[in-house]
């Protein structure tokens, strides 16, 4: 069988408000469709939910996109709030790879608490920078962290980054 909207709706249910995606049927070893006890996808080591369909592991958010629109997304599917398990329809959007990278959260090893702002050991000043199209742009050195953060936020707006870019996800605070 081929993965398409009709088959996804035959084997799964989806609630766009809660984001719950469950298997409700499967293929028997003879190829017959049989009802099964509902079960939800499993989380991968990268934090995304996946489920097997026709013996092929598939990311749940991509199946949801197929379920809702009738087509697999041509590009990436972004979880707007950064939570990879939040598959509510209002939290999913199709984006290019660059747009998806513009909605990246703060790294756990960040020492200043702000993405694109670091403290220089030699001068004690704060250095602000931004990466655009794999090229680093220096925004300057600042006496205090607030000025460095403001320079970074201005650059993010000028380069049309997503407002969530570099912010800590709400559920990790």
Protein Blocks (a to p, Z undefined) as FASTA:
>chain_A
ZZdfklmmmmpccdfknopacdfbdcdfkopacddddddddddfkopacddeehiacdfk
lmmmmmmnopacfbdcddfkopaklccfklgccddfklmmmmcccdfklmnlpghiacdf
klopacddddeehiacdebjcfbfklmmmmmmmmmmmnopafkgopacfklZZ
